[in-house]
Amino acid sequence: MKDFDFNNIEDLKAEEKRLHDEYKAKLAELKKVQKEKEAVGQVFTKGLLPIYVLYILKSGPTNGNEISTKVSQKTNGLWTPSTGGIYPLLKKLEKEGLVIGKWDDPKKKFQKLYSLTPLGEVEFNNRKELLKHKIEESLKVFQIVYRDLYL
């Protein structure tokens, strides 16, 4: 490290600028890592969660908490979507007419149960066909990357 004369205002300004630039570079690196983590999470929440919610609702009416539990059970605990992501998705699917939500007790409004609509069933089948090839491709990519990194 260079010796500084901290009584010299030029040295102080130069060191302050160097530290600020170093800080900005580290912050940018951290933000990049965070974005990459979010992108991986979005593959599940934006890509797979909507169709998987429709799939779960095919078996009968349920609420958002139970959907999260069922996803977790079906994936052996490897994926447990938060209800903070499921409920907004259910509202969006309801707005699109793919699901319908009804209160278990309209007076108490304790728990809303969601069911697949006929349009939702058609949409599920369409999405299932559209995603099949993409999911198969993704599995192949994951296998290649896994093999390259770990075998």
Secondary structure, 3 states (H helix, E strand, C coil): CCCCCCCCHHHHHHHHHHHHHHHHHHHHHHHHHHHHHHHHHHHHHHHHHHHHHHHHHHCCCECHHHHHHHHHHHCCCCCCCCHHHHHHHHHHHHHCCCEEEEECCCCCCCCEEEEECHHHHHHHHHHHHHHHHHHHHHHHHHHHHHHHHHC
